[in-house]
Amino acid sequence: MQQLLSPARLAPYLAATSGEWADAIKLYDWNTRIGAAFFESIHYLEVGLRNALDDAASAHLGISWLTPTSPVLTPRSRKTVVLALHHAGGPTAPHGKLIAELPFGFWWSLLADEYNRRLWQSALQYAFEGPIRRRRLHAELDDLRRLRNRIAHHEPIHARALDVDFARVLDIATRVGAALGQHIAATSRVPDLLAEQEPAP
């Protein structure tokens, strides 16, 4: 197992458990399970967020806001749309399929300063239930995006303040929609796993 998982990959776990192999592999197992649980919760947040942003933009700007020639998107974002449209099946692909093909990073980028006037003020602010601070949301989503990417690449997350990460997931999801936040809170395995094992320092 040590060779198959690789010494480099196991190093953070061994360091966190004073070099004890049995404890290190237990921590590795826990890291795998907590990562999977977070991925489930972030799944709901990502899908809910992208649909809420698209609904708001479509309602205030029209469905053409999300096209390869959209005047409200930056050249970089338009390139992302072109690639997603290709993966979705081409120009005649259903709008919903295009939404699903766009990465989390695309939706996160729409909350950056460069989109404050062209998208946020005119449309995206209406995607949320109640007032929300765009810059803070952008920063918090960036942190969750990085967490999501670490999980996707099977990296260690056990040293993070995972209780803070989960609170952030719930907070943003609730701002997107109370029902979304409630569903994640009711179904997530994260709290039980956090209670099951205190991560090593």
Rosetta silent file (secondary structure, phi, psi, omega in degrees, C-alpha in Angstrom):
SEQUENCE: MQQLLSPARLAPYLAATSGEWADAIKLYDWNTRIGAAFFESIHYLEVGLRNALDDAASAHLGISWLTPTSPVLTPRSRKTVVLALHHAGGPTAPHGKLIAELPFGFWWSLLADEYNRRLWQSALQYAFEGPIRRRRLHAELDDLRRLRNRIAHHEPIHARALDVDFARVLDIATRVGAALGQHIAATSRVPDLLAEQEPAP
SCORE:     score description
SCORE:     0.000 S_00000001
   1 L     0.000  -42.365 -178.585    0.000    0.000    0.000 S_00000001
   2 H   -60.216  -41.791 -179.431    2.768    2.425    0.861 S_00000001
   3 H   -72.655  -40.017 -178.143    4.392    1.918   -2.537 S_00000001
   4 H   -68.756  -36.807  177.757    1.133    1.917   -4.486 S_00000001
   5 H   -80.210  -22.175  176.774   -0.107    5.111   -2.853 S_00000001
   6 L    87.410  136.400  178.884    3.455    6.510   -3.119 S_00000001
   7 H   -57.388  -38.495 -178.802    5.724    7.818   -0.359 S_00000001
   8 H   -63.412  -41.419 -179.676    5.235   11.407   -1.544 S_00000001
   9 H   -68.980  -35.330 -177.263    1.446   11.161   -1.266 S_00000001
  10 H   -81.783  -15.052 -175.499    1.604    9.549    2.159 S_00000001
  11 H   -53.854  -45.783 -179.762    4.158   11.981    3.553 S_00000001
  12 H   -63.397  -32.322 -179.304    1.619   14.542    4.874 S_00000001
  13 H   -75.293  -38.891  176.567   -0.324   11.798    6.629 S_00000001
  14 H   -67.167  -39.017  178.695    2.773   10.265    8.190 S_00000001
  15 H   -63.847  -35.435 -178.617    3.913   13.716    9.303 S_00000001
  16 H   -78.127  -12.776 -176.875    0.542   14.317   10.941 S_00000001
  17 L  -123.812   27.330  177.109    0.671   10.989   12.812 S_00000001
  18 L    56.189   32.281  175.508    4.294   10.969   14.006 S_00000001
  19 L    78.176    9.234 -179.848    5.282    8.472   11.352 S_00000001
  20 L   -83.374  114.785 -176.488    2.901    5.731   12.517 S_00000001
  21 H   -59.015  -45.462 -176.960    1.757    3.812    9.429 S_00000001
  22 H   -61.194  -42.723  179.448   -1.459    2.457   10.970 S_00000001
  23 H   -70.837  -35.580 -179.485   -2.537    5.920   12.091 S_00000001
  24 H   -64.865  -42.503 -178.982   -1.479    7.469    8.799 S_00000001
  25 H   -71.551  -30.538  174.664   -3.609    5.111    6.727 S_00000001
  26 H   -65.038  -41.402  178.055   -6.565    5.692    9.062 S_00000001
  27 H   -66.507  -38.217  176.989   -6.167    9.423    8.518 S_00000001
  28 H   -61.459  -44.593  178.623   -5.875    8.823    4.767 S_00000001
  29 H   -61.461  -43.726 -179.423   -9.122    6.831    4.850 S_00000001
  30 H   -65.353  -40.538  177.902  -10.859    9.564    6.829 S_00000001
  31 H   -59.566  -39.631  179.132   -9.545   12.214    4.436 S_00000001
  32 H   -64.818  -43.291 -178.022  -11.019   10.218    1.545 S_00000001
  33 H   -71.254  -40.446 -179.959  -14.425    9.940    3.208 S_00000001
  34 H   -69.441  -33.174  176.299  -14.630   13.566    4.323 S_00000001
  35 H   -64.025  -44.205  178.613  -13.570   14.642    0.828 S_00000001
  36 H   -62.722  -39.640  179.874  -16.336   12.588   -0.749 S_00000001
  37 H   -66.141  -41.582  177.338  -18.861   14.036    1.689 S_00000001
  38 H   -64.085  -38.623 -179.002  -17.761   17.590    0.916 S_00000001
  39 H   -60.815  -38.126  178.605  -17.965   16.866   -2.798 S_00000001
  40 H   -62.473  -47.483 -177.909  -21.615   15.877   -2.361 S_00000001
  41 H   -67.526  -40.604  178.986  -22.472   19.116   -0.539 S_00000001
  42 H   -67.519  -29.866  175.075  -20.498   21.288   -2.946 S_00000001
  43 H   -55.239  -50.800 -179.813  -22.314   19.518   -5.799 S_00000001
  44 H   -61.615  -43.054 -179.680  -25.640   20.927   -4.584 S_00000001
  45 H   -62.693  -46.008 -177.718  -24.123   24.367   -4.067 S_00000001
  46 H   -63.173  -47.048 -178.899  -22.516   24.452   -7.508 S_00000001
  47 H   -65.215  -43.537  178.922  -25.623   23.311   -9.371 S_00000001
  48 H   -63.955  -42.000 -178.821  -27.883   25.657   -7.406 S_00000001
  49 H   -65.027  -47.986 -176.142  -25.534   28.609   -7.852 S_00000001
  50 H   -65.239  -36.556  178.712  -25.039   28.226  -11.593 S_00000001
  51 H   -70.372  -37.839  178.417  -28.771   27.867  -12.213 S_00000001
  52 H   -66.162  -42.208  178.365  -29.582   30.872  -10.021 S_00000001
  53 H   -64.477  -43.040  179.421  -26.983   33.007  -11.800 S_00000001
  54 H   -65.834  -42.026  179.149  -28.221   31.922  -15.222 S_00000001
  55 H   -59.865  -43.696 -178.757  -31.869   32.503  -14.275 S_00000001
  56 H   -66.971  -44.737 -179.488  -31.083   36.028  -13.071 S_00000001
  57 H   -65.626  -40.825  179.907  -28.957   36.893  -16.103 S_00000001
  58 H   -65.915  -38.485 -179.002  -31.499   35.435  -18.532 S_00000001
  59 H   -67.985  -36.204 -174.958  -34.358   37.307  -16.859 S_00000001
  60 H   -98.593  -21.118 -176.258  -32.599   40.684  -16.942 S_00000001
  61 H  -122.966  -13.196 -175.976  -30.436   40.408  -20.055 S_00000001
  62 L    94.127  157.282 -175.377  -32.044   37.693  -22.166 S_00000001
  63 H   -65.424  -18.734 -179.917  -30.823   34.194  -22.914 S_00000001
  64 H   -71.642   -2.522  177.300  -28.288   35.597  -25.396 S_00000001
  65 H   -62.193  -25.507 -175.468  -26.145   36.698  -22.446 S_00000001
  66 H  -113.896   68.513  178.717  -24.541   33.251  -22.597 S_00000001
  67 L  -135.679  163.997  179.046  -23.391   32.909  -26.205 S_00000001
  68 L   -62.874  -14.726  179.922  -20.015   32.971  -27.978 S_00000001
  69 L  -114.504   14.001 -177.184  -20.791   36.528  -29.138 S_00000001
  70 L   -57.223  127.913 -179.457  -22.281   37.855  -25.897 S_00000001
  71 L   -74.959  -15.161 -177.764  -21.413   41.551  -25.426 S_00000001
  72 L   -91.085  -11.432  179.904  -21.489   41.268  -21.624 S_00000001
  73 L   -95.620  148.230  175.559  -18.830   38.533  -21.409 S_00000001
  74 L   -73.187  161.555  177.293  -15.089   39.105  -21.585 S_00000001
  75 H   -54.583  -39.726 -179.999  -13.120   37.483  -24.441 S_00000001
  76 H   -63.431  -43.994  179.321  -11.774   34.900  -22.006 S_00000001
  77 H   -65.990  -37.184  178.433  -15.273   33.987  -20.814 S_00000001
  78 H   -63.872  -36.388  176.640  -16.540   33.784  -24.384 S_00000001
  79 H   -63.341  -38.392  177.418  -13.769   31.284  -25.172 S_00000001
  80 H   -64.320  -39.249  178.148  -14.962   29.175  -22.238 S_00000001
  81 H   -65.143  -41.515  179.059  -18.508   29.300  -23.611 S_00000001
  82 H   -59.236  -46.030 -179.273  -17.279   28.221  -27.055 S_00000001
  83 H   -65.635  -43.135  179.573  -15.509   25.200  -25.556 S_00000001
  84 H   -64.502  -39.050  179.333  -18.488   24.286  -23.372 S_00000001
  85 H   -64.596  -37.837  176.610  -20.841   24.595  -26.327 S_00000001
  86 H   -61.328  -46.884  179.443  -18.618   22.229  -28.309 S_00000001
  87 H   -66.898  -27.798 -178.957  -18.728   19.685  -25.472 S_00000001
  88 H   -77.569  -13.611  178.405  -22.493   20.168  -25.173 S_00000001
  89 L   122.668    2.220  177.415  -23.013   19.109  -28.784 S_00000001
  90 L   108.529 -176.524 -174.549  -22.639   22.271  -30.838 S_00000001
  91 L   -56.878  -25.166 -178.166  -24.631   25.450  -31.534 S_00000001
  92 L   -93.359    6.795 -179.584  -27.982   23.660  -31.346 S_00000001
  93 L   -62.115  142.976  177.109  -27.302   22.173  -27.899 S_00000001
  94 L   -58.569  147.210 -179.052  -30.022   22.840  -25.307 S_00000001
  95 H   -56.343  -41.515 -179.342  -29.323   25.794  -23.018 S_00000001
  96 H   -62.407  -33.856  177.700  -29.382   23.526  -19.963 S_00000001
  97 H   -67.848  -39.054  177.043  -26.699   21.322  -21.468 S_00000001
  98 H   -62.475  -44.225  179.067  -24.475   24.349  -21.990 S_00000001
  99 H   -56.397  -44.646 -176.762  -24.992   25.374  -18.351 S_00000001
 100 H   -68.080  -26.680 -177.653  -23.909   21.924  -17.191 S_00000001
 101 H   -83.672  -16.434 -179.266  -20.749   21.975  -19.321 S_00000001
 102 L   -78.819  130.844 -175.890  -19.457   25.266  -17.927 S_00000001
 103 L   -72.035  161.636  178.801  -16.975   24.727  -15.064 S_00000001
 104 H   -53.855  -39.392 -179.081  -17.338   26.033  -11.535 S_00000001
 105 H   -60.136  -31.107  178.239  -14.520   28.475  -12.275 S_00000001
 106 H   -64.821  -47.911 -177.859  -16.596   30.143  -14.990 S_00000001
 107 H   -66.826  -39.412  176.589  -19.459   30.914  -12.613 S_00000001
 108 H   -60.751  -41.638 -176.902  -17.063   32.057   -9.913 S_00000001
 109 H   -63.842  -24.704 -178.862  -15.351   34.402  -12.403 S_00000001
 110 L   -69.960  -10.304 -179.996  -18.643   36.187  -13.094 S_00000001
 111 L   -99.897    6.242 -179.450  -18.482   37.618   -9.564 S_00000001
 112 L   -74.991  166.353 -178.370  -15.094   39.302  -10.122 S_00000001
 113 H   -56.246  -37.059 -176.200  -14.591   43.080  -10.197 S_00000001
 114 H   -63.335  -18.063  179.508  -14.488   43.156  -14.006 S_00000001
 115 H  -104.408    7.093 -175.586  -18.124   42.041  -14.064 S_00000001
 116 H   -57.375  -49.865 -177.928  -19.393   44.423  -11.386 S_00000001
 117 H   -81.945  -43.567 -170.885  -21.044   46.857  -13.792 S_00000001
 118 H   -76.856  -23.611 -178.690  -21.704   44.681  -16.799 S_00000001
 119 H  -130.622  -45.374 -174.074  -23.292   41.712  -14.968 S_00000001
 120 H   -64.416  -56.756 -175.448  -23.538   42.068  -11.195 S_00000001
 121 L   -65.117  -33.660 -176.030  -25.350   45.384  -10.905 S_00000001
 122 L   -86.948  -20.860 -173.169  -27.615   44.729  -13.859 S_00000001
 123 L  -150.441  -54.075 -167.095  -28.500   41.090  -13.219 S_00000001
 124 H   -67.180  -25.507  178.146  -26.536   38.725  -10.996 S_00000001
 125 H   -61.403  -22.508 -179.251  -27.274   40.442   -7.699 S_00000001
 126 H   -83.586    1.387  179.027  -30.860   39.281   -8.172 S_00000001
 127 H   -79.144   -8.331 -172.557  -29.792   35.632   -8.102 S_00000001
 128 L  -117.162  150.372  177.269  -29.718   35.687   -4.294 S_00000001
 129 L   -84.969  104.411 -178.511  -32.334   35.827   -1.569 S_00000001
 130 L    91.989  170.588 -177.081  -31.540   39.043    0.251 S_00000001
 131 L   -68.333  149.403  179.711  -28.514   41.345    0.040 S_00000001
 132 L  -150.464  145.212 -178.892  -25.061   39.911   -0.503 S_00000001
 133 L   -92.255  117.462 -173.795  -21.583   41.415   -0.850 S_00000001
 134 H   -59.594  -48.172 -176.094  -20.128   40.502   -4.210 S_00000001
 135 H   -63.859  -40.513  178.509  -16.446   40.739   -3.310 S_00000001
 136 H   -65.815  -42.400  178.441  -16.850   38.644   -0.179 S_00000001
 137 H   -61.379  -42.815  179.478  -18.860   36.064   -2.100 S_00000001
 138 H   -59.985  -44.249 -179.147  -16.209   35.951   -4.812 S_00000001
 139 H   -67.378  -42.178 -178.444  -13.455   35.354   -2.248 S_00000001
 140 H   -69.000  -38.268  176.854  -15.400   32.688   -0.340 S_00000001
 141 H   -67.542  -32.252  176.681  -16.339   30.834   -3.507 S_00000001
 142 H   -63.072  -41.482  178.832  -12.696   30.922   -4.555 S_00000001
 143 H   -64.179  -42.550  178.034  -11.762   29.152   -1.330 S_00000001
 144 H   -68.668  -33.196  176.764  -14.459   26.519   -1.901 S_00000001
 145 H   -63.902  -40.984  178.048  -13.370   26.162   -5.526 S_00000001
 146 H   -66.601  -40.555  176.312   -9.838   25.402   -4.352 S_00000001
 147 H   -61.268  -46.363  179.138  -11.173   22.899   -1.817 S_00000001
 148 H   -57.413  -42.999 -178.845  -13.242   21.239   -4.546 S_00000001
 149 H   -68.732  -36.402  176.906  -10.198   20.991   -6.795 S_00000001
 150 H   -63.671  -42.577  179.074   -8.054   19.472   -4.037 S_00000001
 151 H   -63.870  -43.583 -178.523  -10.717   16.832   -3.451 S_00000001
 152 H   -62.097  -29.093 -179.968  -11.002   16.137   -7.185 S_00000001
 153 L  -100.036   14.791  173.962   -7.251   15.548   -7.356 S_00000001
 154 L    60.652   36.291 -179.485   -7.269   13.337   -4.239 S_00000001
 155 L   -91.342  159.490  178.258   -5.163   15.756   -2.217 S_00000001
 156 L   -68.305  137.170  174.660   -5.102   15.988    1.603 S_00000001
 157 L  -126.659    1.920 -172.323   -7.643   18.328    3.166 S_00000001
 158 L   -63.483  -22.381 -177.823   -7.438   17.030    6.744 S_00000001
 159 L   -87.072   -5.563  178.787   -5.368   20.000    7.947 S_00000001
 160 L   -75.500  161.128  172.325   -7.979   22.557    6.864 S_00000001
 161 L   -81.205   79.484 -171.475  -10.526   24.105    9.204 S_00000001
 162 H   -66.937  -27.216  175.475  -13.203   21.881    7.700 S_00000001
 163 H   -65.030  -37.157  176.960  -15.899   23.039   10.103 S_00000001
 164 H   -68.379  -41.161  177.828  -15.364   26.563    8.743 S_00000001
 165 H   -59.652  -44.063 -178.119  -15.472   25.248    5.178 S_00000001
 166 H   -68.646  -38.639  177.050  -18.778   23.501    5.807 S_00000001
 167 H   -60.870  -36.271  178.888  -20.273   26.564    7.488 S_00000001
 168 H   -68.064  -41.134  176.567  -19.306   28.529    4.383 S_00000001
 169 H   -57.226  -48.366 -178.445  -21.000   25.983    2.105 S_00000001
 170 H   -64.617  -41.525 -178.055  -24.203   26.278    4.139 S_00000001
 171 H   -63.345  -49.164 -178.510  -24.074   30.057    4.313 S_00000001
 172 H   -66.556  -41.497  179.506  -23.629   30.570    0.573 S_00000001
 173 H   -60.707  -40.479  179.854  -26.184   27.881   -0.280 S_00000001
 174 H   -66.801  -33.256  177.171  -28.732   29.535    2.011 S_00000001
 175 H   -70.789  -33.521  174.719  -28.109   32.885    0.322 S_00000001
 176 H   -65.994  -43.153  178.643  -28.732   31.257   -3.053 S_00000001
 177 L  -173.646  131.102 -177.770  -31.956   29.802   -1.658 S_00000001
 178 H   -56.279  -39.438 -178.893  -33.149   28.836    1.812 S_00000001
 179 H   -63.494  -36.157  179.386  -34.407   25.491    0.520 S_00000001
 180 H   -66.138  -46.024  178.508  -30.974   24.689   -0.907 S_00000001
 181 H   -62.027  -40.927  179.862  -29.226   25.416    2.376 S_00000001
 182 H   -65.194  -38.801 -179.506  -31.770   23.378    4.308 S_00000001
 183 H   -66.329  -43.881  178.915  -31.360   20.404    1.985 S_00000001
 184 H   -63.132  -43.611  179.773  -27.586   20.387    2.311 S_00000001
 185 H   -61.445  -36.080 -176.191  -27.836   20.700    6.094 S_00000001
 186 H   -80.381  -24.809 -172.427  -30.305   17.809    6.240 S_00000001
 187 H  -111.708  -16.972 -173.626  -28.451   15.423    3.926 S_00000001
 188 L   -67.102  140.602  175.827  -24.735   16.136    4.287 S_00000001
 189 L   -88.823   -5.318 -175.183  -22.475   13.513    5.832 S_00000001
 190 H   -59.432  -49.809 -177.787  -19.874   16.135    6.707 S_00000001
 191 H   -57.726  -42.202  179.732  -21.012   16.905   10.293 S_00000001
 192 H   -64.603  -39.237  179.888  -21.041   13.220   11.297 S_00000001
 193 H   -70.281  -35.756  176.426  -17.599   12.652    9.812 S_00000001
 194 H   -64.953  -37.337  179.053  -16.215   15.729   11.544 S_00000001
 195 H   -74.625  -27.006 -176.619  -17.583   14.412   14.833 S_00000001
 196 H   -68.778  -39.898 -176.517  -16.298   10.914   14.153 S_00000001
 197 L  -145.699  121.851  174.993  -12.623   11.811   14.002 S_00000001
 198 L   -76.030  120.777 -179.680  -10.795   14.921   15.023 S_00000001
 199 L   -60.692  145.629  179.061   -8.165   15.529   12.336 S_00000001
 200 L   -67.296  146.993 -179.400   -4.573   15.364   13.504 S_00000001
 201 L   -69.413    0.000    0.000   -2.838   18.776   13.890 S_00000001
